Amino acid sequence: MNFKTAIGSGFTNFFNFHGRASRSEFWYWFLFAFIANAVLNGIGLAGGLGSFLFLALAVPSAAVAVRRLHDTGRSAFHLLFGLIPVAGPFILLATLAQETNSDGNRFGPNELGYYSVDGYQSQQFLPSVAHQDFDMANTNLAQPVAVSVTPETSSEMEDWDQEFKDLGGEA
């Protein structure tokens, strides 16, 4: 997810506290809110406009944070860690920075197709989403697509071998 898409998602899902938000969505939203606040403070409009901005971004920021916690497999109650004096904000920050739970969890499936191998997170399609229709216009063709296909029966495997031979391959 890029910066523009993350901001659009933040405003589109204004009151959506269900589902999941990727790390990039959360951190791009956080960056947007930080920059907007810095600009208003920098030009001296922090009084009235800054208060309005805070109120305008409070609910979508909370929604993105809750969805981000869901993506790591945690409930919204983990936001309360931020209220613990001194250590709480650091605990919450570490929780929000953790990588995506690559499997589906109680908050929904991994819709973005992320998986993790030895701590490295890659945006390749999982077999569970490989068969879903997706919009080619919005697909980054530079990203590799990994699809694992396993035949269900030995006769299906033999059919695949025969098709491969017919196409000129050696089995």
N, CA and C atoms as an extended XYZ file, in Angstrom:
513
Properties=species:S:1:pos:R:3:atomname:S:1:resname:S:1:resid:I:1 pbc="F F F"
N         0.856       -1.163        0.000 N   MET     1
C         0.000        0.000        0.000 CA  MET     1
C         0.903        1.228        0.000 C   MET     1
N         0.569        2.188       -0.849 N   ASN     2
C         1.378        3.403       -0.911 CA  ASN     2
C         0.755        4.511       -0.062 C   ASN     2
N         1.449        5.646        0.001 N   PHE     3
C         1.040        6.758        0.861 CA  PHE     3
C        -0.372        7.251        0.521 C   PHE     3
N        -0.631        7.472       -0.746 N   LYS     4
C        -1.936        7.999       -1.177 CA  LYS     4
C        -3.067        7.009       -0.870 C   LYS     4
N        -2.832        5.751       -1.136 N   THR     5
C        -3.846        4.724       -0.877 CA  THR     5
C        -4.129        4.589        0.613 C   THR     5
N        -3.076        4.690        1.423 N   ALA     6
C        -3.248        4.573        2.879 CA  ALA     6
C        -4.090        5.720        3.425 C   ALA     6
N        -3.865        6.933        2.937 N   ILE     7
C        -4.663        8.077        3.392 CA  ILE     7
C        -6.108        7.908        2.960 C   ILE     7
N        -6.304        7.490        1.714 N   GLY     8
C        -7.667        7.239        1.234 CA  GLY     8
C        -8.355        6.154        2.048 C   GLY     8
N        -7.626        5.106        2.378 N   SER     9
C        -8.189        4.022        3.184 CA  SER     9
C        -8.543        4.505        4.586 C   SER     9
N        -7.696        5.369        5.144 N   GLY    10
C        -7.973        5.910        6.475 CA  GLY    10
C        -9.271        6.688        6.516 C   GLY    10
N        -9.502        7.510        5.486 N   PHE    11
C       -10.739        8.290        5.456 CA  PHE    11
C       -11.935        7.454        5.006 C   PHE    11
N       -11.709        6.482        4.127 N   THR    12
C       -12.804        5.608        3.689 CA  THR    12
C       -13.305        4.732        4.831 C   THR    12
N       -12.379        4.244        5.643 N   ASN    13
C       -12.722        3.376        6.778 CA  ASN    13
C       -12.765        4.175        8.077 C   ASN    13
N       -13.338        5.356        8.018 N   PHE    14
C       -13.371        6.309        9.124 CA  PHE    14
C       -13.847        5.685       10.425 C   PHE    14
N       -14.958        4.950       10.367 N   PHE    15
C       -15.533        4.338       11.566 CA  PHE    15
C       -15.425        2.816       11.538 C   PHE    15
N       -14.539        2.283       10.722 N   ASN    16
C       -14.409        0.837       10.591 CA  ASN    16
C       -13.373        0.320       11.589 C   ASN    16
N       -13.860       -0.307       12.656 N   PHE    17
C       -12.985       -0.870       13.674 CA  PHE    17
C       -12.900       -2.390       13.535 C   PHE    17
N       -13.326       -2.918       12.397 N   HIS    18
C       -13.296       -4.351       12.126 CA  HIS    18
C       -12.314       -4.605       10.995 C   HIS    18
N       -11.789       -5.810       10.947 N   GLY    19
C       -10.867       -6.164        9.879 CA  GLY    19
C        -9.427       -5.893       10.268 C   GLY    19
N        -8.592       -5.768        9.245 N   ARG    20
C        -7.163       -5.673        9.463 CA  ARG    20
C        -6.572       -4.523        8.650 C   ARG    20
N        -5.463       -3.964        9.135 N   ALA    21
C        -4.713       -2.923        8.424 CA  ALA    21
C        -3.239       -3.326        8.419 C   ALA    21
N        -2.620       -3.238        7.277 N   SER    22
C        -1.212       -3.618        7.161 CA  SER    22
C        -0.311       -2.605        7.862 C   SER    22
N         0.934       -2.995        8.035 N   ARG    23
C         1.895       -2.071        8.643 CA  ARG    23
C         2.033       -0.820        7.813 C   ARG    23
N         2.108       -0.972        6.496 N   SER    24
C         2.288        0.207        5.644 CA  SER    24
C         1.090        1.141        5.753 C   SER    24
N        -0.110        0.593        5.807 N   GLU    25
C        -1.295        1.444        5.950 CA  GLU    25
C        -1.232        2.245        7.251 C   GLU    25
N        -0.901        1.578        8.352 N   PHE    26
C        -0.838        2.260        9.638 CA  PHE    26
C         0.242        3.337        9.648 C   PHE    26
N         1.459        2.985        9.217 N   TRP    27
C         2.563        3.931        9.327 CA  TRP    27
C         2.431        5.080        8.338 C   TRP    27
N         1.867        4.849        7.155 N   TYR    28
C         1.606        5.961        6.233 CA  TYR    28
C         0.544        6.895        6.812 C   TYR    28
N        -0.469        6.329        7.458 N   TRP    29
C        -1.486        7.164        8.091 CA  TRP    29
C        -0.863        7.984        9.221 C   TRP    29
N        -0.026        7.341       10.025 N   PHE    30
C         0.659        8.030       11.116 CA  PHE    30
C         1.531        9.161       10.566 C   PHE    30
N         2.248        8.915        9.476 N   LEU    31
C         3.091        9.930        8.845 CA  LEU    31
C         2.242       11.091        8.334 C   LEU    31
N         1.107       10.786        7.710 N   PHE    32
C         0.196       11.830        7.230 CA  PHE    32
C        -0.289       12.713        8.377 C   PHE    32
N        -0.717       12.097        9.469 N   ALA    33
C        -1.214       12.864       10.613 CA  ALA    33
C        -0.087       13.712       11.220 C   ALA    33
N         1.118       13.160       11.286 N   PHE    34
C         2.257       13.899       11.829 CA  PHE    34
C         2.605       15.099       10.943 C   PHE    34
N         2.650       14.893        9.643 N   ILE    35
C         2.981       15.981        8.719 CA  ILE    35
C         1.911       17.066        8.764 C   ILE    35
N         0.638       16.674        8.753 N   ALA    36
C        -0.448       17.655        8.803 CA  ALA    36
C        -0.358       18.485       10.084 C   ALA    36
N        -0.087       17.850       11.190 N   ASN    37
C         0.047       18.557       12.459 CA  ASN    37
C         1.269       19.477       12.440 C   ASN    37
N         2.383       18.999       11.901 N   ALA    38
C         3.608       19.808       11.843 CA  ALA    38
C         3.416       21.033       10.958 C   ALA    38
N         2.707       20.868        9.854 N   VAL    39
C         2.458       22.002        8.952 CA  VAL    39
C         1.605       23.046        9.652 C   VAL    39
N         0.544       22.616       10.315 N   LEU    40
C        -0.316       23.580       11.008 CA  LEU    40
C         0.423       24.273       12.149 C   LEU    40
N         1.248       23.530       12.870 N   ASN    41
C         2.039       24.146       13.937 CA  ASN    41
C         3.096       25.078       13.360 C   ASN    41
N         3.664       24.716       12.230 N   GLY    42
C         4.718       25.499       11.612 CA  GLY    42
C         4.248       26.841       11.092 C   GLY    42
N         3.018       26.896       10.623 N   ILE    43
C         2.520       28.171       10.095 CA  ILE    43
C         1.714       28.944       11.139 C   ILE    43
N         1.731       28.454       12.356 N   GLY    44
C         1.113       29.196       13.454 CA  GLY    44
C        -0.392       29.056       13.563 C   GLY    44
N        -0.951       28.043       12.943 N   LEU    45
C        -2.401       27.847       13.018 CA  LEU    45
C        -2.775       26.712       13.961 C   LEU    45
N        -1.897       26.411       14.880 N   ALA    46
C        -2.123       25.271       15.765 CA  ALA    46
C        -3.309       25.477       16.696 C   ALA    46
N        -3.657       26.709       17.000 N   GLY    47
C        -4.755       26.979       17.924 CA  GLY    47
C        -6.069       26.409       17.452 C   GLY    47
N        -6.731       27.108       16.570 N   GLY    48
C        -8.060       26.693       16.115 CA  GLY    48
C        -8.026       25.543       15.132 C   GLY    48
N        -7.203       25.679       14.084 N   LEU    49
C        -7.144       24.640       13.065 CA  LEU    49
C        -6.494       23.361       13.596 C   LEU    49
N        -5.499       23.534       14.457 N   GLY    50
C        -4.841       22.357       15.039 CA  GLY    50
C        -5.796       21.533       15.876 C   GLY    50
N        -6.649       22.196       16.623 N   SER    51
C        -7.649       21.481       17.433 CA  SER    51
C        -8.654       20.772       16.529 C   SER    51
N        -9.049       21.452       15.462 N   PHE    52
C        -9.985       20.841       14.512 CA  PHE    52
C        -9.340       19.618       13.858 C   PHE    52
N        -8.055       19.743       13.464 N   LEU    53
C        -7.356       18.619       12.844 CA  LEU    53
C        -7.271       17.441       13.806 C   LEU    53
N        -6.949       17.726       15.064 N   PHE    54
C        -6.876       16.654       16.056 CA  PHE    54
C        -8.208       15.923       16.154 C   PHE    54
N        -9.303       16.668       16.229 N   LEU    55
C       -10.623       16.045       16.324 CA  LEU    55
C       -10.985       15.297       15.049 C   LEU    55
N       -10.598       15.859       13.908 N   ALA    56
C       -10.927       15.226       12.634 CA  ALA    56
C       -10.158       13.918       12.432 C   ALA    56
N        -8.939       13.850       12.947 N   LEU    57
C        -8.113       12.656       12.736 CA  LEU    57
C        -8.140       11.674       13.896 C   LEU    57
N        -8.770       12.018       15.001 N   ALA    58
C        -8.765       11.143       16.175 CA  ALA    58
C        -9.479        9.821       15.903 C   ALA    58
N       -10.661        9.871       15.343 N   VAL    59
C       -11.425        8.634       15.115 CA  VAL    59
C       -10.779        7.770       14.031 C   VAL    59
N       -10.425        8.327       12.855 N   PRO    60
C        -9.780        7.437       11.875 CA  PRO    60
C        -8.429        6.915       12.360 C   PRO    60
N        -7.703        7.692       13.157 N   SER    61
C        -6.423        7.209       13.695 CA  SER    61
C        -6.644        6.041       14.650 C   SER    61
N        -7.645        6.147       15.485 N   ALA    62
C        -7.977        5.042       16.390 CA  ALA    62
C        -8.430        3.818       15.600 C   ALA    62
N        -9.215        4.029       14.549 N   ALA    63
C        -9.699        2.917       13.730 CA  ALA    63
C        -8.535        2.200       13.045 C   ALA    63
N        -7.594        2.957       12.478 N   VAL    64
C        -6.435        2.348       11.825 CA  VAL    64
C        -5.592        1.596       12.853 C   VAL    64
N        -5.423        2.163       14.048 N   ALA    65
C        -4.638        1.498       15.093 CA  ALA    65
C        -5.311        0.195       15.531 C   ALA    65
N        -6.614        0.210       15.675 N   VAL    66
C        -7.346       -1.008       16.068 CA  VAL    66
C        -7.209       -2.064       14.980 C   VAL    66
N        -7.382       -1.669       13.717 N   ARG    67
C        -7.238       -2.633       12.618 CA  ARG    67
C        -5.801       -3.155       12.536 C   ARG    67
N        -4.826       -2.308       12.860 N   ARG    68
C        -3.423       -2.740       12.871 CA  ARG    68
C        -3.196       -3.779       13.971 C   ARG    68
N        -3.771       -3.544       15.144 N   LEU    69
C        -3.672       -4.534       16.221 CA  LEU    69
C        -4.336       -5.843       15.802 C   LEU    69
N        -5.467       -5.744       15.115 N   HIS    70
C        -6.143       -6.947       14.620 CA  HIS    70
C        -5.229       -7.712       13.669 C   HIS    70
N        -4.460       -6.987       12.855 N   ASP    71
C        -3.578       -7.627       11.886 CA  ASP    71
C        -2.477       -8.428       12.575 C   ASP    71
N        -2.112       -8.015       13.783 N   THR    72
C        -1.106       -8.763       14.545 CA  THR    72
C        -1.740       -9.824       15.444 C   THR    72
N        -3.074       -9.950       15.384 N   GLY    73
C        -3.770      -10.970       16.168 CA  GLY    73
C        -4.169      -10.515       17.555 C   GLY    73
N        -4.161       -9.203       17.805 N   ARG    74
C        -4.496       -8.675       19.133 CA  ARG    74
C        -5.804       -7.898       19.082 C   ARG    74
N        -6.440       -7.771       20.233 N   SER    75
C        -7.695       -7.030       20.312 CA  SER    75
C        -7.419       -5.544       20.522 C   SER    75
N        -8.474       -4.761       20.413 N   ALA    76
C        -8.366       -3.306       20.575 CA  ALA    76
C        -7.982       -2.915       22.000 C   ALA    76
N        -8.185       -3.794       22.951 N   PHE    77
C        -7.839       -3.482       24.337 CA  PHE    77
C        -6.335       -3.243       24.518 C   PHE    77
N        -5.528       -3.690       23.566 N   HIS    78
C        -4.091       -3.443       23.642 CA  HIS    78
C        -3.766       -1.962       23.481 C   HIS    78
N        -4.707       -1.166       22.989 N   LEU    79
C        -4.491        0.284       22.934 CA  LEU    79
C        -4.335        0.871       24.333 C   LEU    79
N        -4.911        0.197       25.314 N   LEU    80
C        -4.830        0.683       26.691 CA  LEU    80
C        -3.408        0.628       27.246 C   LEU    80
N        -2.529       -0.138       26.603 N   PHE    81
C        -1.119       -0.135       27.024 CA  PHE    81
C        -0.538        1.276       26.952 C   PHE    81
N        -1.041        2.076       26.027 N   GLY    82
C        -0.553        3.444       25.878 CA  GLY    82
C        -0.810        4.309       27.099 C   GLY    82
N        -1.705        3.889       27.978 N   LEU    83
C        -2.021        4.661       29.187 CA  LEU    83
C        -1.100        4.352       30.360 C   LEU    83
N        -0.305        3.315       30.244 N   ILE    84
C         0.637        2.972       31.321 CA  ILE    84
C         1.746        4.023       31.330 C   ILE    84
N         2.001        4.621       32.475 N   PRO    85
C         3.050        5.656       32.522 CA  PRO    85
C         4.421        5.123       32.083 C   PRO    85
N         5.143        5.914       31.387 N   VAL    86
C         6.507        5.721       30.907 CA  VAL    86
C         6.638        4.565       29.911 C   VAL    86
N         6.436        3.337       30.311 N   ALA    87
C         6.675        2.188       29.440 CA  ALA    87
C         5.524        1.902       28.480 C   ALA    87
N         4.317        2.323       28.810 N   GLY    88
C         3.140        1.997       28.017 CA  GLY    88
C         3.212        2.384       26.553 C   GLY    88
N         3.566        3.632       26.237 N   PRO    89
C         3.654        4.003       24.822 CA  PRO    89
C         4.688        3.183       24.051 C   PRO    89
N         5.770        2.791       24.711 N   PHE    90
C         6.792        1.980       24.047 CA  PHE    90
C         6.291        0.564       23.791 C   PHE    90
N         5.532        0.033       24.729 N   ILE    91
C         4.933       -1.297       24.539 CA  ILE    91
C         3.957       -1.254       23.370 C   ILE    91
N         3.122       -0.220       23.337 N   LEU    92
C         2.156       -0.082       22.248 CA  LEU    92
C         2.868        0.100       20.916 C   LEU    92
N         3.896        0.903       20.881 N   LEU    93
C         4.662        1.123       19.655 CA  LEU    93
C         5.283       -0.177       19.150 C   LEU    93
N         5.839       -0.952       20.046 N   ALA    94
C         6.428       -2.239       19.655 CA  ALA    94
C         5.356       -3.192       19.126 C   ALA    94
N         4.193       -3.156       19.722 N   THR    95
C         3.093       -4.011       19.281 CA  THR    95
C         2.629       -3.609       17.884 C   THR    95
N         2.496       -2.310       17.659 N   LEU    96
C         2.041       -1.824       16.347 CA  LEU    96
C         3.079       -2.062       15.255 C   LEU    96
N         4.336       -2.157       15.628 N   ALA    97
C         5.410       -2.334       14.653 CA  ALA    97
C         5.651       -3.795       14.284 C   ALA    97
N         5.006       -4.712       14.976 N   GLN    98
C         5.232       -6.126       14.679 CA  GLN    98
C         4.701       -6.471       13.301 C   GLN    98
N         5.274       -7.531       12.735 N   GLU    99
C         4.879       -7.891       11.382 CA  GLU    99
C         3.480       -8.497       11.340 C   GLU    99
N         2.950       -8.516       10.150 N   THR   100
C         1.612       -9.024        9.900 CA  THR   100
C         1.509      -10.496       10.271 C   THR   100
N         0.404      -10.860       10.906 N   ASN   101
C         0.108      -12.259       11.170 CA  ASN   101
C        -0.244      -12.883        9.831 C   ASN   101
N         0.636      -13.724        9.301 N   SER   102
C         0.496      -14.194        7.927 CA  SER   102
C        -0.711      -15.103        7.707 C   SER   102
N        -1.183      -15.742        8.739 N   ASP   103
C        -2.356      -16.591        8.598 CA  ASP   103
C        -3.598      -15.786        8.912 C   ASP   103
N        -4.737      -16.322        8.533 N   GLY   104
C        -5.971      -15.703        8.965 CA  GLY   104
C        -6.081      -15.818       10.471 C   GLY   104
N        -6.744      -14.866       11.090 N   ASN   105
C        -6.941      -14.949       12.530 CA  ASN   105
C        -8.399      -14.633       12.828 C   ASN   105
N        -8.735      -14.477       14.088 N   ARG   106
C       -10.141      -14.280       14.471 CA  ARG   106
C       -10.702      -12.969       13.954 C   ARG   106
N        -9.846      -12.085       13.437 N   PHE   107
C       -10.305      -10.800       12.925 CA  PHE   107
C       -10.465      -10.806       11.415 C   PHE   107
N       -10.173      -11.921       10.779 N   GLY   108
C       -10.379      -12.029        9.347 CA  GLY   108
C        -9.193      -12.652        8.638 C   GLY   108
N        -9.377      -12.930        7.348 N   PRO   109
C        -8.299      -13.535        6.571 CA  PRO   109
C        -7.224      -12.508        6.239 C   PRO   109
N        -6.096      -12.998        5.829 N   ASN   110
C        -5.004      -12.145        5.396 CA  ASN   110
C        -5.296      -11.722        3.962 C   ASN   110
N        -6.012      -10.631        3.799 N   GLU   111
C        -6.499      -10.209        2.494 CA  GLU   111
C        -5.404       -9.664        1.592 C   GLU   111
N        -4.304       -9.208        2.160 N   LEU   112
C        -3.268       -8.595        1.347 CA  LEU   112
C        -2.290       -9.598        0.762 C   LEU   112
N        -2.379      -10.854        1.152 N   GLY   113
C        -1.496      -11.860        0.612 CA  GLY   113
C        -0.091      -11.790        1.159 C   GLY   113
N         0.074      -11.293        2.375 N   TYR   114
C         1.396      -11.239        2.979 CA  TYR   114
C         1.693      -12.565        3.655 C   TYR   114
N         2.932      -12.960        3.596 N   TYR   115
C         3.367      -14.082        4.391 CA  TYR   115
C         4.772      -13.796        4.881 C   TYR   115
N         5.170      -14.502        5.874 N   SER   116
C         6.470      -14.257        6.475 CA  SER   116
C         7.290      -15.533        6.462 C   SER   116
N         8.537      -15.416        6.039 N   VAL   117
C         9.459      -16.541        6.050 CA  VAL   117
C        10.704      -16.085        6.800 C   VAL   117
N        10.962      -16.677        7.936 N   ASP   118
C        12.127      -16.331        8.755 CA  ASP   118
C        12.226      -14.840        9.033 C   ASP   118
N        11.109      -14.212        9.334 N   GLY   119
C        11.102      -12.803        9.682 CA  GLY   119
C        11.089      -11.870        8.491 C   GLY   119
N        11.242      -12.382        7.261 N   TYR   120
C        11.199      -11.538        6.075 CA  TYR   120
C         9.776      -11.529        5.554 C   TYR   120
N         9.214      -10.358        5.415 N   GLN   121
C         7.833      -10.253        4.971 CA  GLN   121
C         7.799       -9.943        3.492 C   GLN   121
N         7.051      -10.705        2.751 N   SER   122
C         6.984      -10.536        1.314 CA  SER   122
C         5.545      -10.372        0.890 C   SER   122
N         5.331       -9.583       -0.143 N   GLN   123
C         3.974       -9.389       -0.652 CA  GLN   123
C         3.809      -10.242       -1.896 C   GLN   123
N         3.689      -11.514       -1.686 N   GLN   124
C         3.405      -12.430       -2.762 CA  GLN   124
C         2.083      -13.100       -2.444 C   GLN   124
N         1.389      -13.507       -3.472 N   PHE   125
C         0.081      -14.089       -3.249 CA  PHE   125
C         0.197      -15.458       -2.608 C   PHE   125
N        -0.623      -15.695       -1.625 N   LEU   126
C        -0.688      -17.003       -0.979 CA  LEU   126
C        -1.579      -17.917       -1.805 C   LEU   126
N        -1.420      -19.216       -1.688 N   PRO   127
C        -2.319      -20.118       -2.403 CA  PRO   127
C        -3.790      -19.867       -2.063 C   PRO   127
N        -4.063      -19.398       -0.838 N   SER   128
C        -5.455      -19.174       -0.450 CA  SER   128
C        -6.088      -18.013       -1.206 C   SER   128
N        -5.277      -17.093       -1.718 N   VAL   129
C        -5.835      -15.967       -2.461 CA  VAL   129
C        -5.462      -16.037       -3.934 C   VAL   129
N        -4.730      -17.057       -4.341 N   ALA   130
C        -4.263      -17.129       -5.723 CA  ALA   130
C        -5.407      -17.342       -6.695 C   ALA   130
N        -6.485      -17.933       -6.249 N   HIS   131
C        -7.584      -18.224       -7.148 CA  HIS   131
C        -8.651      -17.139       -7.160 C   HIS   131
N        -8.465      -16.092       -6.371 N   GLN   132
C        -9.426      -15.006       -6.360 CA  GLN   132
C        -9.203      -14.108       -7.563 C   GLN   132
N       -10.270      -13.508       -8.057 N   ASP   133
C       -10.142      -12.547       -9.141 CA  ASP   133
C        -9.546      -11.269       -8.591 C   ASP   133
N        -8.664      -10.648       -9.345 N   PHE   134
C        -8.124       -9.377       -8.929 CA  PHE   134
C        -7.965       -8.486      -10.136 C   PHE   134
N        -7.944       -7.218       -9.912 N   ASP   135
C        -7.907       -6.213      -10.957 CA  ASP   135
C        -6.480       -6.075      -11.470 C   ASP   135
N        -6.248       -6.436      -12.727 N   MET   136
C        -4.901       -6.366      -13.289 CA  MET   136
C        -4.402       -4.924      -13.377 C   MET   136
N        -5.304       -3.952      -13.503 N   ALA   137
C        -4.885       -2.561      -13.604 CA  ALA   137
C        -4.237       -2.081      -12.306 C   ALA   137
N        -4.626       -2.670      -11.181 N   ASN   138
C        -4.081       -2.258       -9.891 CA  ASN   138
C        -3.078       -3.263       -9.340 C   ASN   138
N        -2.563       -4.129      -10.190 N   THR   139
C        -1.610       -5.134       -9.761 CA  THR   139
C        -0.211       -4.700      -10.170 C   THR   139
N         0.708       -4.742       -9.242 N   ASN   140
C         2.094       -4.401       -9.529 CA  ASN   140
C         2.741       -5.615      -10.170 C   ASN   140
N         2.965       -5.553      -11.480 N   LEU   141
C         3.493       -6.702      -12.193 CA  LEU   141
C         4.978       -6.925      -11.922 C   LEU   141
N         5.632       -5.955      -11.283 N   ALA   142
C         7.040       -6.134      -10.940 CA  ALA   142
C         7.203       -7.069       -9.754 C   ALA   142
N         6.139       -7.261       -8.970 N   GLN   143
C         6.186       -8.159       -7.826 CA  GLN   143
C         6.028       -9.595       -8.311 C   GLN   143
N         6.866      -10.502       -7.838 N   PRO   144
C         6.696      -11.901       -8.224 CA  PRO   144
C         5.439      -12.486       -7.597 C   PRO   144
N         4.847      -13.403       -8.287 N   VAL   145
C         3.646      -14.064       -7.780 CA  VAL   145
C         3.990      -15.528       -7.553 C   VAL   145
N         3.863      -15.969       -6.330 N   ALA   146
C         4.165      -17.357       -5.995 CA  ALA   146
C         2.857      -18.092       -5.766 C   ALA   146
N         2.610      -19.102       -6.565 N   VAL   147
C         1.394      -19.891       -6.419 CA  VAL   147
C         1.813      -21.347       -6.265 C   VAL   147
N         1.399      -21.942       -5.197 N   SER   148
C         1.715      -23.335       -4.950 CA  SER   148
C         0.502      -24.172       -5.337 C   SER   148
N         0.704      -25.066       -6.288 N   VAL   149
C        -0.391      -25.909       -6.746 CA  VAL   149
C         0.004      -27.348       -6.483 C   VAL   149
N        -0.866      -28.067       -5.820 N   THR   150
C        -0.599      -29.459       -5.489 CA  THR   150
C        -1.726      -30.313       -6.050 C   THR   150
N        -1.390      -31.313       -6.839 N   PRO   151
C        -2.462      -32.176       -7.355 CA  PRO   151
C        -3.099      -32.965       -6.219 C   PRO   151
N        -4.400      -33.176       -6.346 N   GLU   152
C        -5.116      -33.882       -5.296 CA  GLU   152
C        -5.012      -35.397       -5.444 C   GLU   152
N        -4.821      -35.868       -6.657 N   THR   153
C        -4.728      -37.311       -6.881 CA  THR   153
C        -3.530      -37.606       -7.775 C   THR   153
N        -3.113      -38.864       -7.790 N   SER   154
C        -1.987      -39.253       -8.644 CA  SER   154
C        -2.380      -39.188      -10.118 C   SER   154
N        -3.660      -39.457      -10.436 N   SER   155
C        -4.078      -39.376      -11.835 CA  SER   155
C        -4.047      -37.928      -12.332 C   SER   155
N        -4.338      -36.980      -11.438 N   GLU   156
C        -4.253      -35.582      -11.818 CA  GLU   156
C        -2.802      -35.205      -12.105 C   GLU   156
N        -1.875      -35.755      -11.328 N   MET   157
C        -0.453      -35.513      -11.556 CA  MET   157
C        -0.029      -36.088      -12.895 C   MET   157
N        -0.522      -37.272      -13.225 N   GLU   158
C        -0.202      -37.880      -14.522 CA  GLU   158
C        -0.743      -37.039      -15.661 C   GLU   158
N        -1.943      -36.468      -15.487 N   ASP   159
C        -2.513      -35.585      -16.511 CA  ASP   159
C        -1.639      -34.351      -16.708 C   ASP   159
N        -1.132      -33.805      -15.612 N   TRP   160
C        -0.260      -32.624      -15.712 CA  TRP   160
C         1.035      -32.970      -16.430 C   TRP   160
N         1.602      -34.157      -16.113 N   ASP   161
C         2.825      -34.595      -16.779 CA  ASP   161
C         2.597      -34.747      -18.275 C   ASP   161
N         1.442      -35.304      -18.651 N   GLN   162
C         1.143      -35.502      -20.065 CA  GLN   162
C         0.981      -34.164      -20.775 C   GLN   162
N         0.302      -33.204      -20.141 N   GLU   163
C         0.144      -31.871      -20.731 CA  GLU   163
C         1.500      -31.203      -20.897 C   GLU   163
N         2.385      -31.388      -19.936 N   PHE   164
C         3.719      -30.810      -20.009 CA  PHE   164
C         4.505      -31.420      -21.157 C   PHE   164
N         4.402      -32.744      -21.330 N   LYS   165
C         5.082      -33.414      -22.454 CA  LYS   165
C         4.522      -32.942      -23.787 C   LYS   165
N         3.192      -32.780      -23.859 N   ASP   166
C         2.561      -32.314      -25.087 CA  ASP   166
C         3.031      -30.919      -25.473 C   ASP   166
N         3.405      -30.133      -24.489 N   LEU   167
C         3.882      -28.774      -24.760 CA  LEU   167
C         5.375      -28.764      -25.093 C   LEU   167
N         5.998      -29.925      -25.118 N   GLY   168
C         7.403      -30.001      -25.507 CA  GLY   168
C         8.350      -30.125      -24.340 C   GLY   168
N         7.850      -30.302      -23.152 N   GLY   169
C         8.722      -30.424      -21.985 CA  GLY   169
C         9.098      -31.860      -21.723 C   GLY   169
N        10.096      -32.033      -20.896 N   GLU   170
C        10.515      -33.372      -20.496 CA  GLU   170
C        10.107      -33.598      -19.049 C   GLU   170
N         9.447      -34.691      -18.794 N   ALA   171
C         8.987      -34.983      -17.435 CA  ALA   171
C         9.971      -35.805      -16.675 C   ALA   171
